[in-house]
Amino acid sequence: MSDVPPSHPRYASLKTREKVVEGVEKGITGLNGLIAQGRGEALDYLIGERTTASGAEAERAAAAMLLLAERPVLSVNGNAAALVPEEMVLLARKIDAPLEVNIFYRTEGRVKKIADLLRSLGTGKVFGENPNAVIPGLDHARAKAARGGIYDADVVFVPLEDGDRCEALVNMGKKVITVDLNPLSRTARTSTVTIVDNVVRALPNLIALVEEMADLDESELNSVLAGYDNRAVLRRSVEEIVSHLSGRFSALED
Ligand code: PTJ
């Protein structure tokens, strides 16, 4: 870590950036992960670098969906592995789900490094190193998936996913939960539940919600989901950006 002091106004954001840089240096995160992080930082600035009300609502629905799932799987890419590896392992443990390394810019070396990292953090089974199934409708490298993992899952949690694969998973009949700071992306619009929040806030929130909701029965969890409308939540997240920005603009005029 660089010597940025915790008192620096952009400390949290700079620390997050450094984790992604460190991920690249360790061969866990792809170079494109830096570009994605930069885009994420800009969008996070627009939502006010906080979990918005619509983000919190999506997180609640996601927690209920994960708890209700019969075969949930958490997908890990290079950015999630750099930013929230412990949290992904902990969430997997809380809902008794396997993790699968499933990356966009696939190299076998990077898949192994991410899987090794997850194993070093105490996860049991990690899928992804030996894919033995193909997601229909995608080109070869990105179509790779594992039986018993994403291929057979009923609910897939895929933070920072790309639109194509998200759509392909939905077309397979799966429920897809994503975390994407861009409420207008194709991923955001295609997913069953889209959490418009930074993955570094979304994961601790999800873990807390899963703990809080662990004692709810099936009908109580279903009633959390019954009132959930992803399109409406995305619309509200755009409105929250607009209102946050107009607040900032008014402050400039004062
Ligand atoms: O490790 P790989 O090969 O699987 O590659 C991972 C990345 C993220 C590089 C790859 O999937 C990619 O290129 O993704 P995109 O198309 O850039 O989309 C990433 C989306 O995630 C964008 O909409 C970003 O705004 C958003 N994003 C970036 N950082 C964060 C984020 N969302 C939540 N939290 C973040 N920290």
Boltz pocket constraint, residues with backbone or C-beta under 6 A from the ligand:
constraints:
  - pocket:
      binder: B
      contacts: [[A, 28], [A, 29], [A, 30], [A, 32], [A, 33], [A, 34], [A, 35], [A, 36], [A, 37], [A, 38], [A, 39], [A, 40], [A, 41], [A, 43], [A, 77], [A, 78], [A, 79], [A, 83], [A, 102], [A, 103], [A, 104], [A, 105], [A, 106], [A, 160], [A, 161], [A, 162], [A, 179], [A, 180], [A, 181], [A, 182], [A, 185], [A, 197], [A, 198], [A, 199], [A, 200]]
      max_distance: 6.0
